[in-house]
């Protein structure tokens, strides 16, 4: 078997389907969404996404609703 030539990151699960541009856009969104975000209440990094639009901060124990993929 041959080695992979290109890194596909999280969009590799789609294989050759859907084209390059939608897969690269998806990778950008997913990388940003999985980063730890800054809490709007305590101003510390650590907010994680629980599900669509629901975020929680482990430091100040707050759970709140905001944007779907990442906080502004």
Helices and strands as residue ranges (DSSP letters): G 9-14, H 20-33, E 37-38, E 45-51, E 54-57, E 62-65
